[in-house]
Amino acid sequence: MERYILFIRLTKDQQEMIVADIQRFFYTHRDEDISEFEAERVLDFIKENIAPYIYNAAVSDAKYVVERQFSSMEEELEALEQPIKLK
């Protein structure tokens, strides 16, 4: 099975906030003080291994919403059709 790399683009500010959140998580929940470098490695792991599952779930949710809206539009368009009298 071919594996595609999901490129997640984060701004510098977003990356810094996430890294700080990871550091805070480790400190609060594991009583570990991890470096910025270590937190960045955790973020890289998440981006490479976990994010594709979350991304695919979001795509599936978006597909469901679009399909529902399309179905609704299709019904509305059918309601606009005029009957044709056969002679």
N, CA, C and O atoms as a GROMACS GRO file, in nm:
protein
  348
    1MET      N    1   0.084  -0.118   0.000
    1MET     CA    2   0.000   0.000   0.000
    1MET      C    3   0.089   0.124   0.000
    1MET      O    4   0.182   0.135   0.079
    2GLU      N    5   0.059   0.216  -0.089
    2GLU     CA    6   0.137   0.339  -0.100
    2GLU      C    7   0.100   0.433   0.012
    2GLU      O    8  -0.018   0.449   0.044
    3ARG      N    9   0.199   0.495   0.073
    3ARG     CA   10   0.175   0.586   0.183
    3ARG      C   11   0.206   0.728   0.140
    3ARG      O   12   0.314   0.756   0.087
    4TYR      N   13   0.111   0.816   0.161
    4TYR     CA   14   0.130   0.957   0.128
    4TYR      C   15   0.163   1.034   0.254
    4TYR      O   16   0.110   1.007   0.361
    5ILE      N   17   0.251   1.129   0.239
    5ILE     CA   18   0.287   1.214   0.352
    5ILE      C   19   0.190   1.331   0.356
    5ILE      O   20   0.171   1.400   0.256
    6LEU      N   21   0.131   1.352   0.471
    6LEU     CA   22   0.039   1.463   0.490
    6LEU      C   23   0.121   1.584   0.535
    6LEU      O   24   0.178   1.584   0.644
    7PHE      N   25   0.125   1.684   0.452
    7PHE     CA   26   0.201   1.804   0.488
    7PHE      C   27   0.108   1.901   0.560
    7PHE      O   28   0.015   1.955   0.501
    8ILE      N   29   0.135   1.920   0.685
    8ILE     CA   30   0.056   2.011   0.765
    8ILE      C   31   0.137   2.140   0.779
    8ILE      O   32   0.247   2.142   0.833
    9ARG      N   33   0.079   2.246   0.729
    9ARG     CA   34   0.148   2.375   0.734
    9ARG      C   35   0.100   2.450   0.857
    9ARG      O   36  -0.019   2.480   0.872
   10LEU      N   37   0.192   2.480   0.943
   10LEU     CA   38   0.161   2.559   1.062
   10LEU      C   39   0.241   2.688   1.055
   10LEU      O   40   0.355   2.690   1.009
   11THR      N   41   0.180   2.794   1.102
   11THR     CA   42   0.256   2.918   1.111
   11THR      C   43   0.357   2.902   1.224
   11THR      O   44   0.346   2.812   1.307
   12LYS      N   45   0.453   2.990   1.228
   12LYS     CA   46   0.553   2.986   1.335
   12LYS      C   47   0.484   3.002   1.471
   12LYS      O   48   0.519   2.932   1.566
   13ASP      N   49   0.387   3.093   1.479
   13ASP     CA   50   0.314   3.114   1.605
   13ASP      C   51   0.237   2.988   1.646
   13ASP      O   52   0.237   2.950   1.763
   14GLN      N   53   0.171   2.924   1.548
   14GLN     CA   54   0.098   2.802   1.579
   14GLN      C   55   0.192   2.693   1.630
   14GLN      O   56   0.163   2.627   1.730
   15GLN      N   57   0.304   2.676   1.562
   15GLN     CA   58   0.402   2.575   1.601
   15GLN      C   59   0.450   2.602   1.744
   15GLN      O   60   0.460   2.510   1.825
   16GLU      N   61   0.482   2.728   1.773
   16GLU     CA   62   0.530   2.763   1.907
   16GLU      C   63   0.424   2.736   2.014
   16GLU      O   64   0.456   2.687   2.122
   17MET      N   65   0.299   2.768   1.982
   17MET     CA   66   0.191   2.745   2.078
   17MET      C   67   0.171   2.595   2.103
   17MET      O   68   0.152   2.552   2.217
   18ILE      N   69   0.176   2.516   1.997
   18ILE     CA   70   0.159   2.371   2.011
   18ILE      C   71   0.274   2.311   2.090
   18ILE      O   72   0.253   2.227   2.178
   19VAL      N   73   0.395   2.353   2.060
   19VAL     CA   74   0.513   2.303   2.132
   19VAL      C   75   0.500   2.337   2.280
   19VAL      O   76   0.527   2.253   2.366
   20ALA      N   77   0.458   2.459   2.311
   20ALA     CA   78   0.438   2.499   2.451
   20ALA      C   79   0.328   2.414   2.516
   20ALA      O   80   0.340   2.376   2.633
   21ASP      N   81   0.220   2.385   2.441
   21ASP     CA   82   0.113   2.299   2.493
   21ASP      C   83   0.165   2.159   2.523
   21ASP      O   84   0.129   2.100   2.625
   22ILE      N   85   0.249   2.106   2.436
   22ILE     CA   86   0.306   1.972   2.458
   22ILE      C   87   0.394   1.973   2.582
   22ILE      O   88   0.387   1.882   2.665
   23GLN      N   89   0.477   2.076   2.594
   23GLN     CA   90   0.562   2.086   2.713
   23GLN      C   91   0.478   2.094   2.840
   23GLN      O   92   0.508   2.028   2.939
   24ARG      N   93   0.372   2.174   2.836
   24ARG     CA   94   0.283   2.189   2.951
   24ARG      C   95   0.214   2.055   2.984
   24ARG      O   96   0.200   2.019   3.100
   25PHE      N   97   0.172   1.982   2.880
   25PHE     CA   98   0.109   1.852   2.901
   25PHE      C   99   0.205   1.757   2.972
   25PHE      O  100   0.168   1.693   3.071
   26PHE      N  101   0.327   1.749   2.924
   26PHE     CA  102   0.424   1.658   2.986
   26PHE      C  103   0.451   1.699   3.131
   26PHE      O  104   0.466   1.613   3.218
   27TYR      N  105   0.458   1.828   3.155
   27TYR     CA  106   0.486   1.874   3.291
   27TYR      C  107   0.368   1.846   3.383
   27TYR      O  108   0.386   1.799   3.495
   28THR      N  109   0.246   1.875   3.335
   28THR     CA  110   0.125   1.861   3.417
   28THR      C  111   0.086   1.715   3.440
   28THR      O  112   0.051   1.676   3.551
   29HIS      N  113   0.093   1.634   3.335
   29HIS     CA  114   0.042   1.498   3.344
   29HIS      C  115   0.149   1.392   3.369
   29HIS      O  116   0.117   1.281   3.413
   30ARG      N  117   0.273   1.424   3.341
   30ARG     CA  118   0.378   1.324   3.357
   30ARG      C  119   0.490   1.371   3.450
   30ARG      O  120   0.586   1.298   3.476
   31ASP      N  121   0.475   1.493   3.498
   31ASP     CA  122   0.576   1.552   3.586
   31ASP      C  123   0.716   1.549   3.522
   31ASP      O  124   0.817   1.525   3.588
   32GLU      N  125   0.717   1.575   3.390
   32GLU     CA  126   0.842   1.577   3.313
   32GLU      C  127   0.861   1.715   3.253
   32GLU      O  128   0.768   1.775   3.199
   33ASP      N  129   0.980   1.763   3.263
   33ASP     CA  130   1.017   1.888   3.200
   33ASP      C  131   1.089   1.853   3.070
   33ASP      O  132   1.205   1.813   3.072
   34ILE      N  133   1.020   1.868   2.956
   34ILE     CA  134   1.086   1.834   2.830
   34ILE      C  135   1.129   1.961   2.758
   34ILE      O  136   1.067   2.066   2.773
   35SER      N  137   1.234   1.949   2.680
   35SER     CA  138   1.287   2.064   2.606
   35SER      C  139   1.198   2.098   2.487
   35SER      O  140   1.111   2.020   2.448
   36GLU      N  141   1.222   2.214   2.431
   36GLU     CA  142   1.151   2.255   2.311
   36GLU      C  143   1.179   2.155   2.198
   36GLU      O  144   1.088   2.119   2.123
   37PHE      N  145   1.303   2.111   2.186
   37PHE     CA  146   1.342   2.014   2.084
   37PHE      C  147   1.262   1.884   2.101
   37PHE      O  148   1.211   1.830   2.003
   38GLU      N  149   1.253   1.834   2.223
   38GLU     CA  150   1.178   1.711   2.248
   38GLU      C  151   1.029   1.729   2.216
   38GLU      O  152   0.966   1.639   2.159
   39ALA      N  153   0.975   1.844   2.251
   39ALA     CA  154   0.834   1.871   2.221
   39ALA      C  155   0.812   1.879   2.070
   39ALA      O  156   0.708   1.835   2.020
   40GLU      N  157   0.908   1.934   1.998
   40GLU     CA  158   0.898   1.939   1.852
   40GLU      C  159   0.901   1.798   1.793
   40GLU      O  160   0.830   1.772   1.695
   41ARG      N  161   0.978   1.709   1.850
   41ARG     CA  162   0.981   1.569   1.802
   41ARG      C  163   0.847   1.502   1.827
   41ARG      O  164   0.800   1.424   1.744
   42VAL      N  165   0.785   1.531   1.942
   42VAL     CA  166   0.650   1.477   1.970
   42VAL      C  167   0.552   1.530   1.866
   42VAL      O  168   0.470   1.454   1.814
   43LEU      N  169   0.560   1.658   1.836
   43LEU     CA  170   0.473   1.718   1.735
   43LEU      C  171   0.496   1.653   1.599
   43LEU      O  172   0.400   1.623   1.528
   44ASP      N  173   0.621   1.631   1.562
   44ASP     CA  174   0.652   1.564   1.435
   44ASP      C  175   0.590   1.424   1.431
   44ASP      O  176   0.534   1.384   1.330
   45PHE      N  177   0.599   1.351   1.542
   45PHE     CA  178   0.539   1.218   1.549
   45PHE      C  179   0.388   1.225   1.528
   45PHE      O  180   0.331   1.146   1.454
   46ILE      N  181   0.325   1.321   1.595
   46ILE     CA  182   0.180   1.337   1.582
   46ILE      C  183   0.144   1.371   1.438
   46ILE      O  184   0.050   1.314   1.382
   47LYS      N  185   0.217   1.463   1.378
   47LYS     CA  186   0.188   1.503   1.240
   47LYS      C  187   0.204   1.387   1.143
   47LYS      O  188   0.126   1.374   1.049
   48GLU      N  189   0.303   1.304   1.164
   48GLU     CA  190   0.331   1.194   1.071
   48GLU      C  191   0.242   1.073   1.094
   48GLU      O  192   0.205   1.004   0.999
   49ASN      N  193   0.206   1.044   1.219
   49ASN     CA  194   0.140   0.919   1.250
   49ASN      C  195  -0.005   0.929   1.295
   49ASN      O  196  -0.081   0.835   1.275
   50ILE      N  197  -0.044   1.039   1.354
   50ILE     CA  198  -0.178   1.052   1.409
   50ILE      C  199  -0.264   1.147   1.325
   50ILE      O  200  -0.382   1.122   1.304
   51ALA      N  201  -0.205   1.255   1.279
   51ALA     CA  202  -0.279   1.356   1.204
   51ALA      C  203  -0.353   1.300   1.082
   51ALA      O  204  -0.464   1.344   1.054
   52PRO      N  205  -0.295   1.203   1.008
   52PRO     CA  206  -0.370   1.151   0.892
   52PRO      C  207  -0.505   1.089   0.931
   52PRO      O  208  -0.601   1.100   0.854
   53TYR      N  209  -0.514   1.025   1.046
   53TYR     CA  210  -0.642   0.970   1.092
   53TYR      C  211  -0.742   1.081   1.119
   53TYR      O  212  -0.859   1.072   1.081
   54ILE      N  213  -0.696   1.186   1.185
   54ILE     CA  214  -0.783   1.300   1.216
   54ILE      C  215  -0.824   1.371   1.088
   54ILE      O  216  -0.940   1.410   1.072
   55TYR      N  217  -0.730   1.389   0.998
   55TYR     CA  218  -0.757   1.453   0.869
   55TYR      C  219  -0.862   1.374   0.791
   55TYR      O  220  -0.957   1.432   0.739
   56ASN      N  221  -0.844   1.243   0.784
   56ASN     CA  222  -0.939   1.159   0.710
   56ASN      C  223  -1.078   1.163   0.773
   56ASN      O  224  -1.178   1.161   0.702
   57ALA      N  225  -1.085   1.168   0.905
   57ALA     CA  226  -1.214   1.179   0.972
   57ALA      C  227  -1.280   1.312   0.937
   57ALA      O  228  -1.401   1.318   0.915
   58ALA      N  229  -1.202   1.419   0.931
   58ALA     CA  230  -1.256   1.550   0.894
   58ALA      C  231  -1.305   1.550   0.750
   58ALA      O  232  -1.410   1.608   0.720
   59VAL      N  233  -1.229   1.487   0.660
   59VAL     CA  234  -1.271   1.477   0.520
   59VAL      C  235  -1.402   1.399   0.510
   59VAL      O  236  -1.492   1.436   0.435
   60SER      N  237  -1.411   1.290   0.586
   60SER     CA  238  -1.534   1.210   0.586
   60SER      C  239  -1.653   1.291   0.636
   60SER      O  240  -1.762   1.283   0.580
   61ASP      N  241  -1.632   1.369   0.742
   61ASP     CA  242  -1.739   1.455   0.794
   61ASP      C  243  -1.780   1.559   0.690
   61ASP      O  244  -1.900   1.583   0.671
   62ALA      N  245  -1.684   1.619   0.622
   62ALA     CA  246  -1.714   1.720   0.520
   62ALA      C  247  -1.789   1.656   0.404
   62ALA      O  248  -1.883   1.714   0.351
   63LYS      N  249  -1.747   1.535   0.364
   63LYS     CA  250  -1.815   1.464   0.256
   63LYS      C  251  -1.961   1.438   0.293
   63LYS      O  252  -2.050   1.456   0.210
   64TYR      N  253  -1.986   1.397   0.417
   64TYR     CA  254  -2.122   1.371   0.463
   64TYR      C  255  -2.207   1.499   0.454
   64TYR      O  256  -2.321   1.494   0.408
   65VAL      N  257  -2.152   1.611   0.498
   65VAL     CA  258  -2.225   1.738   0.495
   65VAL      C  259  -2.257   1.777   0.350
   65VAL      O  260  -2.369   1.818   0.320
   66VAL      N  261  -2.157   1.765   0.262
   66VAL     CA  262  -2.178   1.801   0.121
   66VAL      C  263  -2.283   1.710   0.057
   66VAL      O  264  -2.369   1.757  -0.017
   67GLU      N  265  -2.276   1.580   0.086
   67GLU     CA  266  -2.375   1.487   0.031
   67GLU      C  267  -2.516   1.521   0.078
   67GLU      O  268  -2.612   1.514   0.000
   68ARG      N  269  -2.530   1.557   0.205
   68ARG     CA  270  -2.663   1.595   0.257
   68ARG      C  271  -2.713   1.721   0.189
   68ARG      O  272  -2.830   1.730   0.152
   69GLN      N  273  -2.625   1.820   0.172
   69GLN     CA  274  -2.666   1.944   0.108
   69GLN      C  275  -2.701   1.920  -0.038
   69GLN      O  276  -2.797   1.978  -0.089
   70PHE      N  277  -2.623   1.835  -0.106
   70PHE     CA  278  -2.652   1.804  -0.246
   70PHE      C  279  -2.787   1.734  -0.258
   70PHE      O  280  -2.865   1.765  -0.347
   71SER      N  281  -2.813   1.640  -0.168
   71SER     CA  282  -2.940   1.568  -0.170
   71SER      C  283  -3.055   1.665  -0.151
   71SER      O  284  -3.157   1.654  -0.219
   72SER      N  285  -3.040   1.759  -0.060
   72SER     CA  286  -3.144   1.858  -0.035
   72SER      C  287  -3.165   1.946  -0.158
   72SER      O  288  -3.278   1.976  -0.194
   73MET      N  289  -3.055   1.988  -0.221
   73MET     CA  290  -3.066   2.071  -0.341
   73MET      C  291  -3.132   1.993  -0.454
   73MET      O  292  -3.212   2.048  -0.530
   74GLU      N  293  -3.098   1.865  -0.465
   74GLU     CA  294  -3.157   1.782  -0.569
   74GLU      C  295  -3.309   1.774  -0.552
   74GLU      O  296  -3.384   1.785  -0.649
   75GLU      N  297  -3.353   1.754  -0.428
   75GLU     CA  298  -3.497   1.748  -0.399
   75GLU      C  299  -3.565   1.881  -0.431
   75GLU      O  300  -3.674   1.883  -0.488
   76GLU      N  301  -3.500   1.992  -0.396
   76GLU     CA  302  -3.558   2.123  -0.425
   76GLU      C  303  -3.566   2.148  -0.575
   76GLU      O  304  -3.665   2.204  -0.624
   77LEU      N  305  -3.463   2.106  -0.649
   77LEU     CA  306  -3.466   2.123  -0.794
   77LEU      C  307  -3.575   2.037  -0.858
   77LEU      O  308  -3.643   2.081  -0.951
   78GLU      N  309  -3.592   1.917  -0.809
   78GLU     CA  310  -3.697   1.830  -0.862
   78GLU      C  311  -3.834   1.890  -0.835
   78GLU      O  312  -3.925   1.876  -0.917
   79ALA      N  313  -3.850   1.957  -0.722
   79ALA     CA  314  -3.978   2.019  -0.689
   79ALA      C  315  -4.010   2.134  -0.784
   79ALA      O  316  -4.126   2.170  -0.801
   80LEU      N  317  -3.908   2.192  -0.846
   80LEU     CA  318  -3.928   2.304  -0.940
   80LEU      C  319  -3.969   2.258  -1.079
   80LEU      O  320  -4.017   2.338  -1.160
   81GLU      N  321  -3.949   2.131  -1.108
   81GLU     CA  322  -3.982   2.081  -1.242
   81GLU      C  323  -4.132   2.097  -1.269
   81GLU      O  324  -4.216   2.079  -1.181
   82GLN      N  325  -4.160   2.130  -1.392
   82GLN     CA  326  -4.299   2.147  -1.435
   82GLN      C  327  -4.345   2.018  -1.501
   82GLN      O  328  -4.271   1.956  -1.577
   83PRO      N  329  -4.468   1.980  -1.471
   83PRO     CA  330  -4.519   1.858  -1.538
   83PRO      C  331  -4.536   1.883  -1.688
   83PRO      O  332  -4.568   1.994  -1.730
   84ILE      N  333  -4.515   1.780  -1.766
   84ILE     CA  334  -4.532   1.791  -1.911
   84ILE      C  335  -4.658   1.713  -1.948
   84ILE      O  336  -4.673   1.595  -1.915
   85LYS      N  337  -4.746   1.783  -2.017
   85LYS     CA  338  -4.870   1.720  -2.060
   85LYS      C  339  -4.844   1.646  -2.191
   85LYS      O  340  -4.796   1.703  -2.288
   86LEU      N  341  -4.878   1.519  -2.190
   86LEU     CA  342  -4.864   1.442  -2.312
   86LEU      C  343  -4.988   1.457  -2.397
   86LEU      O  344  -5.100   1.456  -2.345
   87LYS      N  345  -4.971   1.471  -2.524
   87LYS     CA  346  -5.086   1.490  -2.614
   87LYS      C  347  -5.121   1.362  -2.681
   87LYS      O  348  -5.214   1.358  -2.761
   0.00000   0.00000   0.00000
